[in-house]
Amino acid sequence: MNITRGKFPNYAKRLIGWLRYADQKGYDALILVVDQDGDADRETGVNFAQQSAAFNIRRAFGLAIRAFDAWMLADEQTVSRAFSQTVHRQPDPETLQSPKQHFENLMSSHKCPTSQTATYIAICQQLSVDILTSRCPIGFAKFRQRVEALSFDKGWLTRG
């Protein structure tokens, strides 16, 4: 049976394809995050592929609610350091209709001196995973649990 033609959520086909690729290449595991991008059914597809027994490969699939850019807004202390000025706590990241636009507006209003990419890198290097988990309970918290379940070295998860 061709697993990509079965009866299951549409977005799962893409993720099953990644599992097939990882299996063919002999990977130990596959860790992947996708944006929700306004697709209400994407979560169903991600969850289906996460639980699929079609390939015996460890995996941690994550769904960033609306977009991964929301994760950059979770920890205002880290955002403040990246911007080199005080940035107040932002609305709950997963409730924002357009987190990328929200972040761009925040950068503009604070006259952030670096590019968006450089700012994201600075935030990712310092952000509190615990704060991100509590501020993004639908997307990041579930992804974190899945990564932790892979039994890899959890050193990246121990920062504040």
C-alpha positions in Angstrom: 0.0 0.0 0.0 1.3 3.5 -0.8 1.0 5.3 2.5 0.8 8.7 0.8 -2.5 7.7 -0.8 -4.3 6.4 2.3 -7.2 8.0 4.0 -5.8 10.5 6.5 -5.3 14.2 6.9 -3.9 16.0 3.9 -0.9 17.6 5.6 0.1 14.2 7.0 1.1 13.2 3.5 4.0 15.7 3.5 5.2 14.6 6.9 4.9 10.9 6.0 7.0 11.7 3.0 9.7 13.1 5.3 9.5 10.0 7.5 10.0 7.9 4.4 13.0 10.0 3.4 14.5 9.7 6.9 13.9 6.0 7.0 15.5 5.5 3.6 18.6 7.5 4.6 18.9 5.6 7.9 18.3 8.6 10.2 18.0 7.9 13.9 15.2 10.4 14.3 13.3 13.2 12.7 12.6 16.5 14.4 10.5 18.9 12.5 8.5 22.0 13.2 5.9 23.5 10.8 3.8 26.6 11.0 0.1 26.4 11.3 -0.2 29.1 8.6 -3.9 29.5 9.1 -4.6 25.9 8.2 -7.1 24.6 10.9 -6.5 21.0 9.8 -2.7 21.1 9.9 -2.7 20.1 13.6 -4.7 16.9 12.7 -2.1 16.1 10.1 0.8 16.7 12.4 -0.7 14.6 15.1 -1.5 11.8 12.7 2.0 11.7 11.3 3.4 11.8 14.9 1.5 8.7 15.8 1.8 6.8 12.5 3.3 3.4 12.7 4.1 3.4 9.0 7.8 3.9 9.6 9.8 2.8 12.6 11.7 6.0 13.1 11.6 8.2 16.2 10.1 11.6 15.6 9.1 14.8 17.2 6.8 16.8 15.1 5.8 20.3 16.2 3.2 22.8 15.2 3.9 26.5 15.8 0.6 28.1 16.4 0.1 30.5 13.6 3.9 30.7 13.0 7.2 30.0 14.7 7.6 33.8 14.9 5.2 33.7 17.9 7.9 31.8 19.8 10.2 34.8 19.4 7.8 36.9 21.4 7.4 34.7 24.4 10.2 35.9 26.6 10.3 39.7 26.9 13.5 39.8 28.9 15.3 38.0 26.1 13.6 40.2 23.5 14.8 43.2 25.5 18.4 42.0 25.4 18.2 41.3 21.6 16.8 44.8 21.1 19.2 46.4 23.6 16.3 48.2 25.2 13.2 47.4 27.4 10.4 45.6 25.6 7.3 45.0 27.6 5.5 41.6 27.8 3.7 41.0 24.6 0.2 39.5 24.2 0.0 35.7 24.5 2.0 34.7 21.4 -0.4 32.0 20.2 -3.3 34.4 20.2 -1.8 36.8 17.6 -3.3 36.6 14.2 0.0 37.5 12.5 3.0 37.0 14.8 5.5 37.7 12.1 3.9 41.1 11.4 3.7 41.8 15.1 7.4 41.1 15.5 8.3 43.3 12.5 6.2 46.1 14.0 7.9 45.7 17.4 11.3 45.8 15.7 10.3 49.0 13.8 8.8 50.8 16.8 11.9 50.0 18.9 14.3 50.8 16.1 16.0 47.5 16.5 19.5 47.9 15.0 19.8 44.4 13.6 18.0 42.4 10.9 15.1 40.2 11.8 17.1 37.1 11.2 20.0 38.2 13.4 17.5 39.2 16.1 15.8 35.8 15.9 19.2 34.1 16.3 20.0 36.3 19.3 16.7 35.5 20.9 17.0 31.7 20.2 20.5 31.7 21.8 19.2 33.1 25.1 15.5 32.4 25.4 14.1 30.6 28.4 12.7 27.3 27.3 10.5 27.2 30.4 9.0 30.6 29.7 8.5 29.6 26.0 6.7 26.4 27.2 4.4 28.3 29.5 3.6 31.1 27.0 3.1 28.8 24.1 1.2 25.9 25.7 -0.6 24.6 22.6 2.3 24.5 20.1 5.7 24.6 21.8 4.8 22.7 25.0 3.6 19.7 23.0 6.7 19.9 20.7 9.0 20.0 23.8 7.3 16.9 25.3 7.8 15.1 22.0 11.5 16.0 21.8 12.0 15.0 25.5 10.4 11.7 24.7 13.1 10.9 22.2 15.6 10.3 25.0 18.3 12.4 23.5 20.7 14.5 25.6 18.3 17.1 27.1 21.0 19.7 27.7 19.4 22.2 25.3 16.2 22.0 27.5 17.9 22.9 30.8 18.3 26.7 30.2 16.0 28.6 32.6 
